[in-house]
């Protein structure tokens, strides 16, 4: 049976891994997208769109399509999908990896204020000025909807879902962004505080540099914890290294991979 790797995608790292796997002779790769982004870019290999119906539905799909390895390369805040993937892998015995890019770390001059959730981030905002750049994605704006005395500039790839704060401007944009562009955005909108999730990666990190150079506070929402016992890798190269794709063998996690996240 030829190796069949299922990637739970939606990130640049998932796209890179799919291309690397599709280029390997005899390896089948399928990338699954949740369907939340209206115009996803081209992907190597097969592509499916939509949910599986929870962990049980994903387990059924793994069996039906003879998947031999599962790589969860979803966004670091896709908590439900990651939990379902861990349960489905455990139920079916399919080797699994979580490809989780490293989070951001504050440096000299940063004025970071950590928060454990969007609701906790909203609780911090009265400490700062009234104009907020909110870059936490199109979901979860209800956590800020009660802040009627704040003005929000909400940036996301797709139009955000209500409910939203009453004083909200929406800016649709897709990274990567530049420090010069982010500095201009912050200055032109008279932003007092930036709110972001700890997504990691370079594509959207320029806003942190711009905030540092302008001396602005940044509320950083921490990542949710990974399920206990999952195997994590920081990048596509790490995923390839930990999957055994040798001739005549199904992919499996290598012996050193159980690092507990």
PyMOL commands that set and color helices and strands:
alter all, ss='L'
color gray80, all
select helices_A, chain A and resi 12-22+54-64+79-92+118-127+141-144+179-188+206-214+236-242
alter helices_A, ss='H'
color red, helices_A
select strands_A, chain A and resi 4-8+28-33+46-49+69-72+95-99+111-115+131-135+151-156+168-172+193-197+217-221+232-233
alter strands_A, ss='S'
color yellow, strands_A
deselect
rebuild
show_as cartoon
